[in-house]
Amino acid sequence: MENKKIVAIIPVRMGSTRLPGKVMKKILGKEVILHDIDRIKQIKNLDKIVVATTTKKDEDIIVETIKNHNSSIGIFRGSEEDVLDRYYKAAKEVKADVVVRITSDCPLIDPKVSDKVIETFLNNNCDYCSNCLKRTYPQGLDTEVFSFDAIEKAWIEAREQYQREHVTPYIHEHPEKFKLLNVSNDKDLSHLRWTLDTIEDFNFINEIYKRMYNEKKIFYKEDILKILDDEPELIEINKHIKQKLR
């Protein structure tokens, strides 16, 4: 897998049924999508970051915000409903050999965890590797890595609406066609909810940022776990939220 172009593609849009405009909500004065990007930039095994949004005018604000923040971030605009098509075409446009999928609702994404998933993919000659096939990491640290060939095959063959709305279900559902690998944490932390989908999630993440954020120094999973050990009541803020299937 040497000399392969590894590209992180972040699907993002303003629409959200439970928390509309969540990617543009501000944590400590900075938009969620910019926190996402700044954390993803710390992943060592990346050649490029691309934000894949829709062609709707509503998304112009996202595009402008990102361009003003960091002009090196690629922007691709495509279908709102057929996210698989948008994702595949974004990967094709930048000539990605390996695609890293991290969603825009993960402002606590841990670059060390993402690097571990990427390295596992690169070292094991597989088509797809993630830390969420069997969940042992907190919800919100999800990293999926797959070959361009795998996403192209899914793009050609996926027919069901849900397979087009969510990028990777077709790959998950066909282990006879794709070699799949899962990366597990040494301790099951799947009960922890660090993703952004509701106002309660936002309040939880905001509390973590208030305690940990430093513009010049990133914080990691272990740092958040230490906070939760010291202040277990924080877990209660969004513990009751049920994850939407996707």
C-alpha positions in Angstrom: 0.0 0.0 0.0 3.0 2.3 -0.3 2.5 5.6 -2.2 -1.2 5.3 -1.9 -3.1 8.6 -1.7 -5.0 8.6 1.6 -7.9 11.1 1.7 -10.3 11.8 4.6 -13.7 12.7 3.3 -16.1 14.4 5.7 -19.8 14.3 4.7 -21.5 17.4 6.0 -24.7 19.4 5.5 -26.9 21.8 7.4 -29.9 19.5 7.5 -30.3 17.4 10.6 -33.7 16.1 11.9 -32.7 16.3 15.6 -30.4 19.3 15.7 -30.6 21.4 12.5 -27.4 23.3 11.6 -25.4 21.4 14.2 -22.1 21.7 12.3 -22.3 25.5 12.4 -23.1 25.6 16.1 -20.2 27.2 18.1 -18.2 25.6 20.8 -16.0 28.2 22.6 -16.6 30.6 19.7 -15.6 28.2 16.9 -17.9 26.3 14.6 -18.2 22.5 15.2 -17.1 21.7 11.6 -13.9 23.7 12.2 -13.2 21.8 15.4 -13.7 18.6 13.4 -11.3 19.7 10.7 -8.6 20.8 13.2 -8.7 17.5 15.0 -8.7 15.4 11.8 -5.7 17.4 10.6 -3.7 15.8 13.4 -4.1 12.4 11.8 -0.6 11.4 10.6 -1.6 9.1 7.8 -3.5 11.6 5.6 -2.6 13.3 2.4 -5.7 15.4 2.0 -9.0 16.4 3.7 -12.1 16.9 1.7 -15.5 18.1 2.9 -18.3 16.6 0.8 -21.5 18.7 1.0 -24.6 19.2 -1.1 -25.4 21.6 -4.0 -28.1 23.2 -1.9 -27.7 27.0 -1.2 -28.1 26.2 2.5 -24.6 24.7 2.5 -23.0 27.9 1.1 -22.3 29.0 4.7 -20.4 25.8 5.4 -18.3 26.2 2.3 -17.5 29.8 3.0 -16.7 29.1 6.7 -14.2 26.3 5.8 -12.6 28.3 3.0 -12.0 31.2 5.3 -10.6 28.9 8.0 -8.3 26.8 5.9 -7.9 27.1 2.1 -6.1 23.7 1.9 -9.3 21.8 2.7 -11.0 20.4 -0.5 -14.6 21.1 -1.1 -16.9 18.8 -3.1 -20.6 19.4 -3.7 -23.0 16.7 -4.9 -26.3 14.9 -4.3 -28.1 15.6 -1.0 -30.0 12.2 -0.9 -27.5 9.9 -2.7 -24.7 10.3 -0.2 -22.9 7.3 -1.6 -22.8 9.0 -5.0 -21.6 12.3 -3.5 -18.9 10.4 -1.5 -17.7 8.3 -4.5 -17.5 11.2 -6.8 -15.5 13.3 -4.2 -13.1 10.4 -3.8 -12.8 10.0 -7.6 -12.2 13.8 -8.1 -9.2 13.9 -5.8 -7.9 10.5 -7.1 -8.0 8.9 -3.6 -6.6 5.4 -3.4 -7.7 5.0 0.2 -10.6 6.8 1.8 -11.1 7.6 5.5 -14.6 8.4 6.5 -15.2 10.5 9.6 -18.5 12.2 10.0 -19.1 15.8 10.9 -20.8 14.9 14.1 -17.6 13.9 15.8 -15.9 17.0 17.4 -14.2 14.7 19.9 -12.6 12.5 17.2 -9.3 11.1 18.4 -6.6 11.3 15.7 -4.5 8.6 17.5 -7.5 6.2 17.3 -8.1 7.1 13.6 -4.4 6.5 12.9 -4.7 3.1 14.5 -7.5 2.2 12.2 -5.7 3.5 9.1 -2.5 1.6 10.0 -4.5 -1.6 10.5 -6.1 -1.2 7.1 -2.7 -0.6 5.4 -1.0 -3.5 7.1 -3.6 -6.2 6.5 -4.5 -6.1 2.8 -8.2 -5.6 3.4 -11.0 -3.8 1.6 -12.5 -2.1 4.7 -11.4 -1.5 8.2 -13.2 0.3 11.0 -13.6 0.6 14.8 -17.4 0.4 14.6 -18.3 -3.0 12.9 -18.3 -4.2 16.5 -18.4 -1.2 18.7 -16.0 -1.0 21.7 -15.0 2.7 21.3 -17.2 5.5 22.5 -19.8 6.6 19.9 -18.2 9.6 18.3 -14.7 8.2 17.6 -15.9 6.2 14.5 -13.3 5.9 11.8 -13.9 3.9 8.6 -11.2 3.2 6.1 -11.7 1.6 2.7 -10.2 1.3 -0.7 -11.4 3.3 -3.6 -12.1 0.0 -5.4 -14.5 -1.0 -2.6 -16.4 2.3 -2.7 -16.6 2.1 -6.4 -18.0 -1.4 -6.3 -20.6 -0.3 -3.7 -21.5 2.7 -5.9 -22.1 0.5 -8.9 -24.0 -2.3 -7.1 -25.9 -0.7 -4.2 -29.6 -0.5 -5.0 -31.5 0.0 -1.8 -32.3 3.6 -0.7 -30.6 3.2 2.8 -27.5 1.9 1.0 -27.3 5.1 -1.0 -28.1 7.4 1.9 -25.3 6.0 4.1 -22.0 5.3 2.2 -20.9 2.0 3.8 -23.9 -0.4 4.5 -23.5 -2.3 1.2 -19.9 -3.0 2.1 -20.8 -4.2 5.7 -23.6 -6.4 4.3 -21.4 -8.3 1.8 -18.4 -9.9 3.6 -18.3 -12.4 0.7 -17.3 -9.5 -1.6 -15.1 -7.5 0.7 -12.5 -8.4 3.3 -13.6 -6.6 6.4 -11.6 -5.9 9.6 -12.6 -4.4 12.9 -10.3 -2.6 15.4 -11.3 -3.1 19.0 -10.4 -1.1 22.1 -8.8 -2.9 24.9 -11.8 -2.0 27.1 -15.4 -1.9 26.0 -16.4 1.8 26.1 -19.4 1.5 23.7 -21.8 2.8 26.4 -20.2 6.2 26.2 -21.8 8.8 23.9 -19.5 11.4 22.5 -21.2 12.1 19.2 -23.3 15.2 18.3 -26.9 14.6 17.3 -29.0 16.4 19.9 -28.9 19.5 22.1 -28.0 17.2 25.0 -25.0 15.9 23.0 -24.0 19.4 22.3 -24.1 20.3 26.0 -22.0 17.3 26.9 -19.3 18.1 24.2 -19.3 21.8 25.2 -18.6 20.8 28.8 -15.6 18.6 27.7 -14.3 21.5 25.5 -14.6 24.0 28.4 -12.4 21.7 30.5 -9.9 20.6 27.8 -9.7 22.8 24.8 -6.3 24.4 24.1 -5.8 25.9 20.6 -2.2 24.8 20.6 -2.5 21.4 22.1 -5.0 18.6 21.2 -6.7 16.4 23.8 -7.3 12.7 23.4 -9.6 9.9 24.5 -7.6 9.2 27.6 -7.9 12.9 28.6 -11.7 12.8 28.3 -11.9 9.5 30.2 -9.9 11.2 33.1 -12.5 14.0 33.2 -15.3 11.5 33.3 -13.6 9.6 36.1 -13.3 12.8 38.1 -16.8 14.1 37.1 -19.0 11.1 36.3 -22.1 13.3 36.5 -21.1 14.6 33.0 -22.0 11.3 31.5 -25.6 11.8 32.6 -26.1 14.8 30.4 -26.7 12.7 27.2 -26.7 9.2 28.5 -30.4 8.7 27.8 -30.1 9.6 24.1 -30.6 6.7 21.7 -28.5 6.7 18.6 -30.3 6.9 15.3 -29.5 4.0 13.0 -27.5 4.9 10.0 
